Amino acid sequence: QAYQAQQAAAQQQQQQQHAVVQQQQQQYAAAPTGGPLGNPNPHTNGQTGGEPGAKRMRVEAPADGSVVVTLATVEAVVAKAVKEAPIVDVHTHLFPPEHGDLMLWGIDELLTYHYLVAEFFTSAPMELAPEEFFALPKPNQAELVWQALFVDRAPISEATRGVVTVLVELGLADQLKAKNLIGIREWFSQQDPVKHAEKVFAKAGIRYAVMTNIPFDAAEAAHWKPEKKEYSKRFRSALRIDPLVKGDWETVCVALTAAGFPTTAEGARSYLADWVETMKPEYLMASTPHDFAFDDDPLAAFAACSCIVSTSKKVDMSIPGAFGVKAHEGGCKGTELSTSPDAIELMEKILIPVAEQHSLPIAIKIGAHRQLNPELGQGGDGMVTADITDLARMLKRYPKVKFLATFLSKTNQHEAIVLANKFRNLHIYGCWWYCNNPSIIKEVTTMRLEMLGFAFTAQHSDSRVLEQLLYKWAHARRIIAEVVIGEYTKLVETGWQLTGDEVTRDVRRLLGEAYHEFMAK
């Protein structure tokens, strides 16, 4: 009797869902052109089910998430799921209000962000030298950028359109239409930084953002030591260790001496461990230099070793880490540093041991060519196509260390996806900097879905100015929704049964939950 009752209930539920689907199909048949996203289904080029002349969908997503998704509802269901998903912004350069002037916010910071400054100089008169521009007070710099990129021409680039999105989202559309920079400045001057930050996070739908915190920078370190300043849970820390990946032992030594640690490998490990305890970071992170290379030869990292490996020990030298601490006799100086340690040696003897000891992933950003044009400051950084085999060597050599990676060159994206498909200690995230453009985000996200399913993080904002969160995530959500609609449409057409709850589950993976799953491995 219990079984019969269950069967009857299941049949009744199926009949109800069938009725809902029929109603949706009828709504769809009568719907005028224009879908929930304001654009056609990308897979069917404005049609559905491959039928020539069919209209775009304007069917609302069912309130019941257990209802089966159909070709008529897939666009609305995905659009709703993407719009409502809470964001985990896995990498930014933001600071909380409690860190004072380090927190960048407001219209002048938006206008003088290095993306816009670099664009400004593409059309600036040759008589205006960059050093003269940067010598101006920031408000004057902002006025020059505003005039050149928003008054003299339409703000059509992604970076300038982003400023438009920000101002509209903050309710400043009227001032924007009037090109009233003075009025916009006045509005920002009336905002309380703490309340304003919370407002921006809430409007952007962001659960939390991961900062970039540099212990080697005295101005930043002052907010952590001798006493850590408490800040909003909207922000989480990441411990940036670029000097180790660059082989910049001189900078490390300055920081060690200032903090009272010996300038040795052990001193550097203790220094990082102390900062790990202070910051409680999500991960260790660095941007690799454009000429970064990770050598296959583990001997190179232990050139200072006085005994190499004792002949009384039988060690397979092909095993990753065979030349590590445990392979040396007690008191052997081979675990210490050579006179001029390079990046590989600093990674092998300092960074990797700390990552393993504290179970911290290492996030790396690959492909930046710093100071390609030094005259432009931060805006002068360029891009290279990196050798992804360097990352493959690290993944093989350190299988117990988890790596998060993002790539600056579009050319590297396909190879990186294949790498993530082969190494479970790699998680790729976001479309960074020069890849943070709608056409590239669309292509890369599609390729990742086709090869990795939902095992990646679709985007990170890389925001340096608080309000950039508003435009970067508004624009990203729209593109991600468009791509996911296309992929789900193909899946439904193929014959797979899908519910709204399953769509919500999967979409949330792309916007933060896949990151959580990787971190929890």
C-alpha positions as CSV (number, residue, x, y, z in Angstrom):
1,Q,0.0,0.0,0.0
2,A,2.9,2.4,0.8
3,Y,4.5,1.6,-2.5
4,Q,1.2,2.2,-4.4
5,A,0.8,5.5,-2.5
6,Q,4.3,6.6,-3.6
7,Q,3.6,5.7,-7.2
8,A,0.3,7.6,-7.2
9,A,2.0,10.7,-5.7
10,A,4.8,10.5,-8.3
11,Q,2.3,10.2,-11.1
12,Q,0.4,13.2,-9.8
13,Q,3.6,15.2,-9.6
14,Q,4.5,14.3,-13.2
15,Q,1.0,15.3,-14.4
16,Q,1.3,18.7,-12.6
17,Q,4.7,19.3,-14.2
18,H,3.4,18.3,-17.6
19,A,0.6,20.9,-17.2
20,V,3.1,23.5,-16.2
21,V,5.3,22.7,-19.2
22,Q,2.3,22.9,-21.5
23,Q,1.3,26.3,-20.1
24,Q,4.9,27.6,-20.6
25,Q,4.9,26.4,-24.2
26,Q,1.6,28.2,-24.8
27,Q,3.0,31.4,-23.2
28,Y,6.1,31.0,-25.4
29,A,4.1,30.6,-28.6
30,A,2.3,33.8,-27.9
31,A,5.3,35.7,-26.7
32,P,6.7,38.7,-28.6
33,T,10.3,39.1,-29.6
34,G,12.8,39.7,-26.7
35,G,14.0,37.4,-23.9
36,P,14.7,37.9,-20.3
37,L,18.3,38.9,-21.1
38,G,17.2,41.2,-24.0
39,N,19.0,39.1,-26.5
40,P,18.4,35.9,-28.5
41,N,19.3,32.5,-27.4
42,P,22.9,32.3,-28.5
43,H,22.7,28.6,-29.5
44,T,19.7,28.9,-31.8
45,N,20.5,32.4,-33.1
46,G,17.2,33.9,-31.8
47,Q,15.2,30.7,-32.4
48,T,14.3,27.7,-30.3
49,G,14.4,24.1,-31.2
50,G,16.1,24.9,-34.4
51,E,12.8,26.0,-36.0
52,P,13.2,28.7,-38.6
53,G,11.4,31.9,-37.8
54,A,10.6,30.9,-34.2
55,K,10.4,33.8,-31.7
56,R,12.7,34.5,-28.8
57,M,11.6,33.4,-25.4
58,R,9.8,35.6,-22.8
59,V,8.7,33.0,-20.4
60,E,9.2,33.5,-16.7
61,A,11.2,30.9,-14.7
62,P,8.9,28.5,-12.7
63,A,8.8,29.4,-9.0
64,D,9.2,25.7,-8.2
65,G,12.8,24.7,-8.7
66,S,12.0,21.0,-9.1
67,V,10.1,21.7,-12.3
68,V,11.8,20.3,-15.4
69,V,13.5,22.9,-17.6
70,T,12.3,23.0,-21.2
71,L,13.5,24.8,-24.4
72,A,10.8,27.4,-23.6
73,T,12.1,28.1,-20.1
74,V,15.8,27.5,-20.2
75,E,16.8,31.1,-20.9
76,A,14.6,32.4,-18.0
77,V,15.7,29.7,-15.6
78,V,19.4,30.3,-16.3
79,A,19.1,34.1,-16.3
80,K,17.4,34.0,-12.9
81,A,20.0,31.6,-11.4
82,V,22.9,33.8,-12.6
83,K,21.3,37.0,-11.4
84,E,20.6,35.6,-7.9
85,A,23.8,33.6,-7.3
86,P,25.9,35.0,-4.5
87,I,29.4,35.8,-5.8
88,V,32.7,34.8,-4.3
89,D,35.3,37.1,-5.8
90,V,38.4,35.0,-5.5
91,H,40.9,37.7,-6.4
92,T,40.9,41.5,-6.0
93,H,43.2,44.3,-5.0
94,L,40.7,45.9,-2.7
95,F,41.2,47.0,0.9
96,P,38.5,47.4,3.6
97,P,37.6,50.9,4.9
98,E,39.5,50.1,8.1
99,H,42.8,50.2,6.1
100,G,42.3,53.9,5.5
101,D,43.9,55.5,2.4
102,L,44.7,52.0,1.0
103,M,41.1,51.7,0.2
104,L,40.5,53.2,-3.3
105,W,37.0,54.5,-4.0
106,G,35.2,57.3,-5.7
107,I,34.9,58.9,-9.1
108,D,38.5,60.3,-9.3
109,E,39.9,56.8,-8.5
110,L,37.7,55.3,-11.1
111,L,38.8,57.8,-13.8
112,T,42.5,57.5,-13.0
113,Y,42.6,53.7,-12.8
114,H,45.5,52.5,-15.0
115,Y,43.2,50.9,-17.6
116,L,41.7,54.4,-18.4
117,V,45.0,56.2,-18.1
118,A,46.6,53.9,-20.7
119,E,43.6,54.4,-22.9
120,F,43.8,58.2,-22.4
121,F,47.4,58.3,-23.7
122,T,46.4,56.5,-26.9
123,S,44.7,59.8,-27.9
124,A,46.5,62.4,-25.8
125,P,48.6,65.0,-27.5
126,M,52.3,64.1,-27.9
127,E,53.2,67.3,-26.1
128,L,51.7,65.9,-22.9
129,A,54.4,63.8,-21.3
130,P,53.3,61.0,-18.9
131,E,55.5,62.4,-16.1
132,E,53.7,65.8,-16.5
133,F,50.3,64.0,-16.2
134,F,51.3,62.0,-13.1
135,A,52.7,65.2,-11.5
136,L,49.2,66.7,-11.6
137,P,46.9,66.4,-8.5
138,K,44.6,63.4,-9.0
139,P,41.4,65.5,-9.5
140,N,43.2,67.2,-12.5
141,Q,44.2,63.9,-13.9
142,A,40.6,62.7,-13.6
143,E,39.3,65.8,-15.4
144,L,41.7,65.2,-18.3
145,V,40.5,61.6,-18.6
146,W,36.9,62.6,-18.3
147,Q,37.2,65.1,-21.1
148,A,39.1,62.9,-23.4
149,L,37.2,59.6,-22.9
150,F,33.7,60.7,-21.9
151,V,33.1,64.1,-23.5
152,D,35.2,64.2,-26.6
153,R,34.2,60.6,-27.6
154,A,31.8,58.0,-26.5
155,P,32.9,55.6,-23.7
156,I,32.7,52.5,-25.8
157,S,35.7,50.5,-24.4
158,E,35.0,48.0,-21.7
159,A,36.8,50.1,-19.1
160,T,35.0,53.3,-19.9
161,R,31.6,51.6,-20.3
162,G,32.3,50.2,-16.9
163,V,32.4,53.6,-15.3
164,V,29.0,54.3,-17.0
165,T,27.6,51.1,-15.4
166,V,28.9,52.1,-12.0
167,L,27.3,55.6,-12.1
168,V,24.0,54.3,-13.3
169,E,24.0,51.5,-10.6
170,L,24.6,54.2,-7.9
171,G,21.7,56.3,-9.1
172,L,23.7,59.0,-10.8
173,A,22.2,58.6,-14.3
174,D,21.0,62.2,-14.4
175,Q,24.5,63.6,-13.6
176,L,26.0,61.2,-16.1
177,K,23.6,62.4,-18.9
178,A,24.5,66.0,-18.1
179,K,28.2,65.0,-18.0
180,N,28.2,66.7,-14.6
181,L,31.5,65.6,-13.1
182,I,31.2,68.2,-10.3
183,G,27.8,66.8,-9.3
184,I,29.2,63.2,-9.3
185,R,32.1,64.2,-7.1
186,E,29.7,66.0,-4.7
187,W,27.7,62.8,-4.3
188,F,30.7,60.7,-3.6
189,S,32.0,63.2,-1.0
190,Q,28.8,62.7,1.0
191,Q,29.2,58.9,1.3
192,D,30.4,57.2,4.5
193,P,33.2,54.7,3.4
194,V,32.0,51.9,5.6
195,K,28.3,52.2,4.6
196,H,29.2,52.8,1.0
197,A,31.4,49.6,0.8
198,E,28.5,47.6,2.2
199,K,26.1,49.1,-0.3
200,V,28.4,48.3,-3.2
201,F,28.9,44.6,-2.1
202,A,25.1,44.2,-1.6
203,K,24.3,45.8,-5.0
204,A,26.9,43.6,-6.8
205,G,25.6,40.5,-5.0
206,I,29.0,39.6,-3.6
207,R,29.3,37.3,-0.6
208,Y,32.9,38.2,0.0
209,A,36.0,39.3,-1.9
210,V,39.6,38.0,-1.5
211,M,42.1,40.8,-1.1
212,T,45.8,40.9,-2.0
213,N,47.9,41.6,1.1
214,I,51.7,42.2,0.8
215,P,53.7,41.7,4.0
216,F,56.8,43.2,2.3
217,D,55.0,46.5,1.9
218,A,55.5,48.6,5.1
219,A,52.3,50.7,4.5
220,E,50.2,47.5,4.3
221,A,52.0,45.7,7.1
222,A,51.2,48.6,9.5
223,H,47.5,47.6,9.4
224,W,48.4,44.0,10.5
225,K,51.2,44.5,13.0
226,P,51.8,45.1,15.8
227,E,48.1,44.9,16.2
228,K,45.7,43.5,13.5
229,K,42.9,45.8,12.6
230,E,39.5,44.1,12.5
231,Y,37.5,44.5,9.3
232,S,34.3,43.5,7.6
233,K,33.7,39.8,6.8
234,R,33.1,40.9,3.3
235,F,36.9,40.9,2.9
236,R,39.2,37.9,3.2
237,S,43.0,38.0,3.0
238,A,45.6,36.4,0.6
239,L,49.3,36.5,1.4
240,R,51.2,37.8,-1.6
241,I,54.8,36.5,-2.0
242,D,56.0,37.9,-5.3
243,P,59.6,38.4,-4.3
244,L,60.0,34.6,-3.8
245,V,58.7,33.8,-7.3
246,K,60.8,36.6,-8.8
247,G,64.0,35.4,-7.1
248,D,64.2,38.8,-5.3
249,W,66.1,37.7,-2.2
250,E,67.2,41.3,-1.5
251,T,63.7,42.4,-0.9
252,V,63.0,39.4,1.3
253,C,66.1,40.1,3.4
254,V,65.0,43.7,4.0
255,A,61.7,42.5,5.3
256,L,63.3,39.7,7.4
257,T,65.7,42.1,9.1
258,A,63.0,44.7,9.8
259,A,60.9,42.0,11.4
260,G,63.8,40.5,13.5
261,F,64.1,37.2,11.6
262,P,67.5,35.8,10.4
263,T,68.2,36.1,6.7
264,T,68.2,32.4,6.1
265,A,65.8,29.9,4.6
266,E,64.6,28.9,8.1
267,G,64.2,32.6,8.9
268,A,62.1,33.2,5.8
269,R,59.9,30.2,6.5
270,S,59.3,31.4,10.0
271,Y,58.6,34.9,8.7
272,L,55.9,33.6,6.3
273,A,54.5,31.3,9.0
274,D,54.1,34.3,11.3
275,W,52.2,36.2,8.6
276,V,50.0,33.1,8.0
277,E,49.1,33.1,11.6
278,T,48.4,36.9,11.6
279,M,46.4,37.1,8.3
280,K,44.7,33.7,8.2
281,P,44.9,33.9,4.4
282,E,42.8,32.0,1.9
283,Y,46.0,31.2,-0.1
284,L,49.5,32.3,-0.9
285,M,49.7,34.1,-4.2
286,A,52.0,35.7,-6.7
287,S,52.2,37.1,-10.3
288,T,55.0,35.4,-12.2
289,P,57.5,37.5,-14.1
290,H,57.4,37.4,-17.9
291,D,60.6,35.4,-18.1
292,F,59.7,33.0,-15.3
293,A,61.0,29.4,-15.9
294,F,60.7,26.4,-13.7
295,D,63.6,24.0,-14.3
296,D,63.1,20.3,-14.5
297,D,66.4,19.6,-12.8
298,P,65.9,19.4,-9.0
299,L,69.7,19.5,-8.5
300,A,69.7,23.1,-9.5
301,A,67.7,24.0,-6.4
302,F,70.3,22.4,-4.1
303,A,73.5,23.7,-5.5
304,A,74.7,24.8,-2.1
305,C,74.4,21.3,-0.6
306,S,77.7,20.1,1.0
307,C,76.8,16.4,1.0
308,I,74.0,16.2,-1.6
309,V,72.5,13.0,-0.3
310,S,74.3,10.6,2.0
311,T,75.5,7.5,0.2
312,S,74.1,5.5,3.1
313,K,70.7,6.4,1.9
314,K,69.1,4.9,-1.2
315,V,66.9,7.6,-2.7
316,D,65.3,7.6,-6.1
317,M,66.3,10.9,-7.5
318,S,63.4,11.0,-9.9
319,I,60.9,11.3,-7.1
320,P,59.7,14.9,-6.7
321,G,61.2,16.3,-3.5
322,A,63.9,13.7,-3.3
323,F,66.4,16.5,-2.7
324,G,64.1,18.0,0.0
325,V,64.7,18.4,3.7
326,K,64.2,14.8,4.6
327,A,66.8,13.6,2.1
328,H,69.6,15.4,3.8
329,E,71.7,14.5,6.8
330,G,71.1,16.4,10.0
331,G,72.9,19.7,10.0
332,C,73.5,19.6,6.2
333,K,73.6,23.1,4.8
334,G,72.0,22.0,1.6
335,T,68.6,22.9,3.0
336,E,69.9,26.5,3.4
337,L,70.3,29.0,0.6
338,S,73.1,29.5,-1.9
339,T,74.8,32.9,-2.1
340,S,72.5,34.2,-4.8
341,P,69.3,32.1,-4.7
342,D,67.1,32.2,-7.7
343,A,63.3,31.8,-7.9
344,I,63.3,28.0,-8.0
345,E,65.5,27.7,-5.0
346,L,63.4,30.2,-3.0
347,M,60.2,28.3,-4.0
348,E,61.7,24.9,-3.2
349,K,63.2,25.8,0.2
350,I,60.8,28.5,1.4
351,L,57.5,28.8,-0.4
352,I,56.6,25.1,-1.0
353,P,57.5,24.0,2.6
354,V,55.3,26.7,4.0
355,A,52.4,25.9,1.7
356,E,52.6,22.2,2.6
357,Q,53.0,22.8,6.4
358,H,50.0,25.1,6.5
359,S,47.9,23.3,3.8
360,L,47.7,26.6,1.8
361,P,47.1,26.6,-2.0
362,I,49.3,28.8,-4.1
363,A,47.5,31.1,-6.5
364,I,49.6,32.3,-9.5
365,K,48.8,34.8,-12.2
366,I,50.7,34.1,-15.4
367,G,51.6,36.2,-18.4
368,A,52.2,39.8,-17.2
369,H,55.2,41.7,-18.6
370,R,55.7,44.3,-15.9
371,Q,56.8,47.8,-17.0
372,L,56.7,47.2,-20.7
373,N,56.4,51.0,-21.0
374,P,57.6,52.4,-17.6
375,E,56.4,55.9,-18.5
376,L,52.8,54.8,-17.9
377,G,53.4,53.4,-14.4
378,Q,50.9,50.6,-13.6
379,G,49.3,51.3,-17.0
380,G,52.6,50.4,-18.7
381,D,52.4,46.7,-17.9
382,G,52.1,44.5,-21.0
383,M,51.5,40.8,-21.8
384,V,53.4,37.8,-22.9
385,T,52.3,34.3,-24.1
386,A,53.7,32.1,-21.3
387,D,55.2,28.7,-21.5
388,I,52.5,26.6,-19.7
389,T,54.9,23.7,-19.4
390,D,56.5,25.5,-16.4
391,L,53.2,25.2,-14.6
392,A,52.9,21.6,-15.6
393,R,56.4,20.9,-14.1
394,M,55.3,22.5,-10.8
395,L,52.0,20.5,-10.7
396,K,54.0,17.3,-11.2
397,R,56.8,18.2,-8.8
398,Y,54.4,19.3,-6.0
399,P,51.4,17.0,-6.2
400,K,50.4,17.7,-2.6
401,V,50.2,21.4,-3.2
402,K,47.0,22.9,-4.7
403,F,47.5,25.6,-7.3
404,L,45.0,28.2,-8.5
405,A,45.9,29.9,-11.8
406,T,44.7,32.6,-14.2
407,F,46.3,33.6,-17.5
408,L,46.7,37.0,-19.1
409,S,47.1,35.9,-22.7
410,K,44.1,34.6,-24.6
411,T,46.6,32.3,-26.5
412,N,47.3,30.4,-23.2
413,Q,43.7,29.6,-22.4
414,H,43.2,26.4,-24.4
415,E,46.4,24.8,-23.1
416,A,45.6,25.8,-19.6
417,I,42.2,24.1,-19.8
418,V,43.8,20.9,-20.9
419,L,46.2,21.2,-18.0
420,A,43.4,21.6,-15.5
421,N,41.8,18.5,-17.1
422,K,44.9,16.4,-16.3
423,F,45.9,17.7,-12.9
424,R,43.4,17.7,-10.0
425,N,45.7,20.0,-8.0
426,L,45.0,22.8,-10.5
427,H,41.9,25.1,-10.5
428,I,41.7,27.8,-13.1
429,Y,39.8,31.0,-12.4
430,G,38.7,34.1,-14.1
431,C,39.5,36.1,-17.2
432,W,42.2,38.4,-16.1
433,W,42.9,42.0,-17.1
434,Y,43.4,41.9,-20.9
435,C,41.1,38.9,-21.1
436,N,38.4,40.7,-19.1
437,N,36.6,41.8,-22.3
438,P,33.1,40.4,-23.2
439,S,34.2,38.8,-26.5
440,I,37.1,36.9,-24.8
441,I,35.1,36.0,-21.6
442,K,32.4,34.5,-23.8
443,E,34.9,32.4,-25.9
444,V,37.0,31.3,-22.9
445,T,33.9,30.4,-20.7
446,T,32.4,28.4,-23.5
447,M,35.6,26.5,-24.0
448,R,36.0,25.8,-20.3
449,L,32.4,24.5,-20.0
450,E,32.9,22.2,-23.0
451,M,36.1,20.7,-21.5
452,L,35.8,21.0,-17.7
453,G,32.1,21.0,-17.0
454,F,31.6,23.1,-13.9
455,A,35.0,22.5,-12.3
456,F,36.4,26.1,-12.7
457,T,35.6,29.6,-11.5
458,A,34.2,31.6,-14.3
459,Q,35.4,35.0,-13.2
460,H,37.2,37.2,-10.7
461,S,37.0,41.0,-10.8
462,D,40.6,41.9,-10.1
463,S,39.1,45.2,-8.8
464,R,41.4,47.8,-7.4
465,V,38.8,50.5,-6.9
466,L,35.7,49.5,-4.8
467,E,33.0,50.5,-7.3
468,Q,34.5,48.5,-10.0
469,L,32.8,45.5,-8.4
470,L,29.5,46.9,-9.7
471,Y,30.4,46.9,-13.4
472,K,32.7,43.9,-13.5
473,W,30.1,41.6,-12.0
474,A,27.1,43.1,-13.8
475,H,28.9,42.7,-17.2
476,A,30.3,39.2,-16.3
477,R,26.9,37.9,-15.1
478,R,25.3,38.8,-18.4
479,I,28.0,37.1,-20.5
480,I,28.1,34.0,-18.3
481,A,24.3,33.7,-18.5
482,E,24.5,33.9,-22.3
483,V,27.1,31.1,-22.5
484,V,25.4,28.8,-20.0
485,I,22.0,29.3,-21.8
486,G,23.6,28.1,-25.0
487,E,25.2,25.0,-23.4
488,Y,22.0,24.0,-21.5
489,T,19.9,24.5,-24.6
490,K,22.1,21.9,-26.4
491,L,21.9,19.6,-23.4
492,V,18.1,19.8,-23.3
493,E,17.8,19.3,-27.0
494,T,20.0,16.2,-26.7
495,G,17.5,14.7,-24.3
496,W,18.7,15.3,-20.8
497,Q,16.1,16.1,-18.2
498,L,17.1,19.1,-16.1
499,T,15.4,21.0,-13.2
500,G,15.7,24.5,-12.1
501,D,17.3,23.5,-8.8
502,E,20.1,21.7,-10.8
503,V,20.7,24.8,-12.9
504,T,21.0,26.9,-9.7
505,R,23.4,24.4,-8.2
506,D,25.6,24.4,-11.3
507,V,25.6,28.1,-11.8
508,R,26.7,28.7,-8.3
509,R,29.7,26.5,-8.9
510,L,30.8,28.8,-11.6
511,L,30.5,31.8,-9.3
512,G,32.2,30.5,-6.2
513,E,31.2,27.1,-5.1
514,A,33.7,25.3,-7.4
515,Y,36.4,27.3,-5.7
516,H,35.1,26.2,-2.3
517,E,35.0,22.6,-3.4
518,F,38.6,22.8,-4.7
519,M,39.8,24.5,-1.5
520,A,38.2,21.8,0.6
521,K,39.9,18.9,-1.3
